[in-house]
């Protein structure tokens, strides 16, 4: 028979709604064939898997839930036996009590036993959400759980880990616009978010893992729970109700968890979600955008630090007018029947912007004067063209004090005697310091001039995960 001694020691029946049988209560006798899985939002989200055995519920906490496919092996933590009454428990354990947090029944049903030993448990579950055979194995460092046979859904596809965002091409507002939907263009950084077992991974447009930089987004995983998804969206920092790239730059490239947590208070971000690429074993890439959008809205993703902004079908002129009124970056038009093309720039997505952006290589700099004495005053930038750089303009605004100090130091280390540009106007070249063309950054500008230069370029920041070869 099971033992509820440890369970009782950890709980005060006057302080928790959980069932706490009296010490002299006789343990019930069942058929040893009932199981329950409870989603437990405690300090760390996990799933409690419990099997009726010898009058109690033998229990394991599985941090990411039971594995969805044969390739996945997950950790399981053997916990104290629970009373059989716990199989129907659904509620809120008070904060400060053992296991404090919300708990609800995720699935329940019956199970068959193939093997039940101290070191190995082999069972088949028959639930409304889980169906299949699982094996729990005790190892030196704890328990593991894996599937013993394929899921009842033979077409289940594991989460992809090599997707890149689909990109838009610049262009005019599509006319007519009946086959298009329109969304605001946000001045932020593109990010793909993968959610698996309530845990998130955030990847930049270049594929770098930037999860540690944005700790306030971890709650998105808790909201999705056991749902497996890959989401596409934009990480944005707001100031005065509008996106602020300057504010966002404080959060970019932060690699220390402690520093990132401190920055949440002064420069919080919001993840604006506009696409879903994979959900619960099914790739969505080939689906038309209207269907992907419907799947996304069914997820009902809304929280303090994540939102699903509206998409407006057939309303291009109105959305563009609203974007200009709110002084946003512009509009993205998406063809409703278009598939998702990872890593490709496609005419199925069109960006209509009043403010343009360009990735550039730094080829030189001019010293500052007055308050900027001793640091850079402007950057001379271009793009690779043959063996050299084609000059695009001189950016002298958009820098923070920290930018000026750090950039000046890095540029001095890259000094060279000659210009890397094919040609620079004499007034721009006068007094310039030339550098090896190794650093890539981004500038925003109003429009292109007739001679191929950027009008009113403004520095937006370095792009450390980009190289000059990426711009060729």
C-alpha positions in Angstrom: 0.0 0.0 0.0 1.1 3.6 -0.6 2.1 6.0 2.2 0.6 9.5 2.6 2.9 10.5 5.5 5.1 12.8 3.4 2.1 14.3 1.7 0.5 15.2 5.0 3.7 16.7 6.4 3.9 19.1 3.6 0.3 20.4 3.8 -1.9 22.2 6.4 -5.6 21.4 5.7 -6.5 24.7 7.2 -4.3 26.6 4.7 -4.8 24.7 1.4 -7.9 23.6 -0.6 -6.1 20.3 -1.5 -7.6 17.1 -0.1 -5.8 16.0 3.1 -7.2 12.7 4.4 -7.0 12.1 8.2 -4.1 10.0 9.4 -6.5 7.3 10.6 -8.4 7.2 7.3 -8.3 3.9 5.5 -6.8 4.0 2.0 -9.3 3.1 -0.7 -9.0 0.1 -2.9 -9.3 0.8 -6.7 -8.4 -1.1 -9.8 -5.0 0.5 -10.3 -6.0 1.8 -13.7 -6.8 5.5 -13.3 -4.4 8.3 -14.3 -4.6 12.1 -14.2 -2.3 14.8 -15.5 -2.5 18.2 -13.9 -1.0 21.4 -15.3 0.6 23.1 -12.3 1.6 26.8 -12.5 3.9 26.7 -9.5 7.2 28.5 -9.2 8.1 26.7 -12.5 5.3 25.4 -14.8 5.2 21.6 -15.0 2.8 18.7 -15.4 2.0 16.3 -12.6 1.5 12.8 -13.9 -0.3 10.6 -11.4 -1.2 6.9 -11.5 -3.6 5.1 -9.1 -1.5 2.5 -7.3 -2.0 0.6 -4.1 -4.6 3.1 -2.7 -2.7 6.3 -3.6 -1.6 8.3 -6.6 2.0 7.6 -7.5 3.2 10.9 -8.8 5.9 12.4 -11.1 6.4 16.1 -11.9 7.3 16.4 -15.6 8.7 19.9 -16.3 7.8 19.9 -20.0 5.0 17.4 -20.1 5.0 13.9 -21.6 7.0 13.6 -24.8 5.0 14.1 -28.0 7.2 11.9 -30.3 9.6 9.0 -30.2 12.7 11.2 -30.5 12.0 13.3 -27.4 13.1 12.1 -23.9 12.1 14.3 -21.0 13.0 14.5 -17.3 10.6 13.4 -14.6 10.9 14.0 -10.9 9.4 11.4 -8.6 7.4 13.1 -5.9 5.4 12.1 -2.8 2.3 9.8 -3.1 -1.0 11.8 -3.3 -4.4 10.7 -2.1 -6.8 9.3 -4.7 -9.1 12.3 -4.1 -6.4 14.4 -5.8 -7.5 12.9 -9.1 -10.4 15.4 -9.2 -8.5 18.4 -7.6 -8.7 21.6 -9.7 -7.9 24.9 -7.9 -5.5 27.5 -6.6 -2.9 26.5 -3.9 -2.3 29.7 -1.9 1.0 31.5 -2.4 3.5 30.6 0.3 2.1 27.1 0.7 3.9 24.0 -0.7 3.3 23.9 -4.5 1.6 27.3 -4.4 0.0 28.3 -7.7 -2.9 27.4 -10.1 -3.5 23.7 -10.8 -6.1 22.3 -13.2 -6.8 18.9 -14.7 -5.1 18.7 -18.2 -6.1 15.1 -18.9 -7.4 12.0 -17.2 -8.4 8.5 -18.1 -7.4 4.9 -17.7 -4.1 3.1 -18.1 -2.8 -0.5 -18.7 0.3 -1.7 -16.9 2.9 -3.7 -18.7 5.6 -3.4 -16.0 5.7 -1.7 -12.6 9.1 -2.0 -10.9 11.1 0.3 -8.6 13.3 1.2 -11.6 11.0 0.9 -14.6 7.3 1.6 -15.2 5.8 0.7 -18.6 2.2 1.8 -19.2 -0.3 2.6 -21.9 -2.5 5.7 -21.4 -6.0 6.1 -22.7 -7.0 9.8 -22.2 -8.9 12.4 -24.1 -5.6 14.2 -24.9 -3.0 11.6 -24.4 -3.0 8.2 -26.1 -0.1 5.8 -26.2 2.5 3.8 -24.4 5.1 5.4 -22.2 8.1 4.2 -20.2 9.4 5.8 -17.0 13.0 4.8 -16.3 15.0 5.5 -13.1 18.6 6.5 -13.7 21.4 7.6 -11.4 20.4 11.3 -11.6 16.7 10.8 -11.6 13.8 9.6 -13.7 13.3 9.9 -17.5 10.2 9.4 -19.6 9.9 8.6 -23.2 7.3 7.2 -25.7 7.6 3.5 -26.4 5.6 3.7 -29.6 4.5 6.4 -32.1 1.7 8.8 -31.3 -1.7 7.9 -32.5 -1.2 10.8 -35.0 1.2 9.3 -37.5 1.7 12.6 -39.4 3.0 14.4 -36.2 6.0 16.6 -37.1 8.5 17.6 -34.4 9.2 21.3 -33.9 11.5 22.8 -36.5 14.7 24.5 -35.2 16.0 26.0 -38.5 13.4 28.4 -39.6 14.2 32.0 -40.7 11.6 34.8 -41.0 9.9 35.6 -44.3 10.7 39.1 -45.5 8.7 41.8 -47.4 9.8 43.8 -50.5 9.3 47.6 -50.6 6.6 48.8 -52.8 3.4 50.8 -53.3 0.0 50.0 -51.7 -1.5 47.1 -53.7 -4.5 48.2 -55.8 -7.1 46.7 -55.8 -6.7 45.4 -52.3 -9.4 42.8 -52.1 -6.9 39.9 -52.0 -4.7 41.5 -49.4 -4.7 42.1 -45.7 -2.9 45.0 -44.0 -1.0 45.4 -40.7 0.9 48.1 -39.1 4.7 48.0 -39.5 6.4 48.2 -36.1 9.7 49.8 -35.4 11.3 46.9 -33.6 13.4 43.7 -34.1 12.1 40.6 -35.8 12.0 37.4 -33.7 10.8 33.8 -34.0 9.5 32.4 -30.7 9.4 28.6 -30.2 7.2 27.3 -27.3 7.7 23.7 -26.1 6.4 22.4 -22.8 5.6 25.9 -21.6 9.2 27.0 -22.2 10.2 29.6 -24.8 13.2 30.1 -27.1 13.6 33.4 -28.9 15.7 33.6 -32.1 16.7 36.7 -33.9 16.3 37.2 -37.6 19.9 35.9 -38.0 19.1 32.8 -36.0 20.9 33.7 -32.8 19.3 32.7 -29.5 18.4 35.9 -27.7 16.0 34.4 -25.1 18.1 35.7 -22.1 17.7 39.3 -23.4 13.9 39.4 -22.9 12.9 37.6 -19.7 9.4 39.3 -19.6 8.4 37.1 -22.5 8.7 33.9 -20.6 5.1 34.2 -19.4 4.0 33.6 -23.0 5.1 30.0 -22.6 3.1 29.6 -19.4 0.0 30.9 -21.2 0.4 28.4 -24.0 1.1 25.5 -21.6 1.5 22.3 -23.5 0.8 23.8 -26.9 3.8 23.5 -29.2 4.2 26.4 -31.5 6.6 28.5 -33.6 5.4 32.2 -33.7 6.6 35.1 -35.9 6.5 38.7 -34.7 8.3 41.8 -33.7 9.8 42.8 -30.4 9.0 46.4 -29.7 9.7 48.9 -26.9 7.0 51.6 -26.5 7.4 55.2 -25.3 4.4 57.5 -25.1 2.3 54.9 -26.9 4.6 54.7 -29.9 7.4 52.3 -30.7 10.8 53.7 -29.7 13.8 52.1 -31.3 16.1 54.1 -29.1 14.5 52.6 -26.1 14.6 49.1 -27.6 18.4 49.5 -28.2 18.9 49.4 -24.4 17.6 45.8 -24.5 19.3 44.5 -27.6 22.4 42.3 -27.3 22.1 42.1 -23.5 23.7 38.7 -22.7 23.6 38.7 -18.9 20.4 37.4 -17.3 20.7 39.8 -14.3 21.2 42.9 -16.4 18.2 41.9 -18.6 16.0 41.5 -15.6 16.9 44.9 -14.3 16.3 46.5 -17.7 12.7 45.2 -17.7 11.8 47.9 -15.2 13.1 50.8 -17.3 12.7 49.6 -20.9 10.1 46.8 -21.1 9.3 45.2 -24.4 6.2 43.8 -26.0 6.1 40.9 -28.5 3.7 41.7 -31.3 2.7 38.4 -32.9 1.5 38.3 -36.5 2.0 34.7 -37.8 2.2 31.0 -36.7 4.5 28.7 -38.5 4.0 25.4 -36.6 1.4 24.2 -34.1 1.0 20.9 -32.3 2.9 18.6 -34.7 1.7 20.4 -37.8 3.7 22.6 -40.1 1.7 25.7 -41.2 4.2 26.9 -43.8 2.1 25.8 -46.8 -1.2 27.1 -45.5 -2.4 30.4 -47.0 -2.0 33.4 -44.7 -5.7 33.7 -44.0 -5.7 30.2 -42.5 -2.5 30.8 -40.5 -4.0 34.0 -39.2 -7.1 32.2 -38.1 -5.0 29.6 -36.3 -3.1 32.4 -34.6 -6.2 34.1 -33.4 -7.6 30.8 -32.0 -4.6 30.8 -29.6 -5.9 34.0 -28.0 -2.4 35.3 -27.2 -2.8 38.4 -25.0 -0.7 39.4 -22.0 1.2 42.2 -20.4 4.1 41.7 -22.7 2.6 40.1 -25.8 -0.2 40.9 -28.1 -1.7 39.8 -31.4 -2.4 43.1 -33.3 -5.3 43.1 -35.7 -5.0 42.5 -39.4 -7.3 44.5 -41.7 -8.4 42.7 -44.9 -9.1 45.0 -47.9 -8.4 48.2 -46.0 -5.1 49.4 -47.3 -5.8 53.1 -47.6 -7.4 53.3 -44.1 -4.5 51.4 -42.4 -1.9 53.6 -44.2 -3.7 56.7 -43.2 -3.9 55.6 -39.6 -0.2 54.7 -39.7 0.7 58.2 -40.9 -1.6 59.8 -38.3 0.0 57.8 -35.5 3.5 58.5 -36.9 4.2 54.8 -37.2 6.8 53.2 -39.5 4.4 52.2 -42.2 2.2 49.2 -43.3 2.8 45.7 -44.4 0.5 44.2 -47.0 0.2 40.4 -47.1 -1.5 38.4 -49.9 -4.3 36.4 -48.2 -3.6 33.2 -50.2 0.2 33.3 -49.8 2.3 30.5 -48.2 5.1 31.3 -45.7 8.5 31.3 -47.4 11.2 31.0 -44.7 14.2 33.2 -45.2 13.0 34.6 -48.5 12.0 38.1 -49.5 8.8 37.7 -51.4 6.4 40.0 -53.3 3.6 38.3 -51.5 4.5 40.6 -48.6 4.9 44.3 -49.4 6.1 47.0 -47.0 4.9 50.5 -47.6 6.9 52.9 -45.5 7.4 56.6 -45.1 10.7 55.9 -43.3 13.1 53.5 -44.9 15.9 51.4 -43.4 19.1 50.1 -44.8 21.8 47.8 -43.6 25.2 49.4 -44.2 28.9 49.0 -43.6 30.9 51.6 -41.8 33.9 52.8 -43.9 34.9 55.9 -42.1 34.0 58.6 -39.6 34.4 62.3 -39.0 35.4 63.7 -35.5 32.8 65.6 -33.6 33.1 69.2 -32.4 31.8 71.1 -29.4 30.0 68.7 -27.0 31.1 65.8 -29.2 34.8 66.7 -29.1 36.9 63.6 -28.7 34.3 61.2 -30.2 32.8 60.6 -33.6 30.6 63.2 -35.1 29.3 61.3 -38.1 29.7 57.9 -39.7 30.4 57.4 -43.4 28.5 54.4 -44.6 28.0 52.3 -47.7 27.2 48.9 -49.2 29.6 46.4 -50.8 30.0 47.0 -54.5 32.6 44.8 -56.3 35.9 45.0 -54.4 35.0 48.2 -52.6 32.1 50.1 -51.0 29.6 52.3 -52.7 29.1 55.4 -50.6 25.5 55.9 -49.4 25.7 58.8 -47.0 26.9 60.3 -43.7 24.8 59.6 -40.5 25.4 62.1 -37.7 22.3 61.6 -35.5 20.7 58.8 -33.6 23.6 58.1 -31.2 23.4 57.7 -27.5 26.3 58.8 -25.4 27.3 55.2 -24.8 27.2 54.7 -28.6 29.6 57.6 -29.1 32.1 56.3 -26.6 32.0 52.6 -27.6 31.9 53.2 -31.4 34.7 55.7 -31.4 36.9 53.2 -29.5 36.1 50.3 -31.9 36.6 52.5 -35.0 40.1 53.6 -33.8 41.1 50.0 -33.6 40.0 49.5 -37.2 41.9 52.5 -38.6 43.4 52.3 -42.1 45.2 54.9 -44.3 43.0 54.9 -47.4 39.3 55.1 -48.1 37.5 51.8 -48.6 34.8 53.7 -50.7 34.9 53.9 -54.5 34.1 57.6 -54.2 33.2 60.0 -51.5 32.2 63.7 -52.1 35.1 66.0 -51.2 33.1 67.8 -48.5 32.3 64.4 -46.8 35.9 63.1 -47.1 37.5 66.2 -45.7 39.0 65.4 -42.3 37.6 61.8 -42.3 39.2 58.9 -40.6 39.1 55.7 -42.7 38.5 52.2 -41.2 38.5 48.6 -42.3 35.0 47.9 -43.6 34.0 45.3 -41.0 31.2 46.7 -38.8 27.6 46.4 -40.1 24.8 48.6 -38.8 21.4 49.9 -39.7 20.3 53.5 -40.6 16.8 55.0 -41.2 16.3 57.6 -43.9 13.6 59.5 -45.6 14.1 58.6 -49.2 16.7 57.9 -51.9 18.2 60.9 -53.8 18.6 60.9 -57.5 22.3 60.1 -57.2 21.7 57.0 -55.0 22.3 58.6 -51.6 20.2 58.4 -48.5 18.4 61.6 -47.6 18.6 62.5 -43.8 20.1 59.2 -42.6 19.9 58.5 -38.9 21.9 55.8 -37.1 19.9 53.0 -35.6 22.6 50.8 -34.2 25.2 48.0 -34.9 24.1 44.6 -36.1 26.7 42.4 -34.5 25.2 39.2 -36.1 25.6 40.6 -39.6 28.8 40.8 -41.7 29.6 42.8 -44.9 29.4 39.5 -46.9 25.7 39.3 -45.9 25.1 42.5 -47.7 26.8 41.5 -50.9 
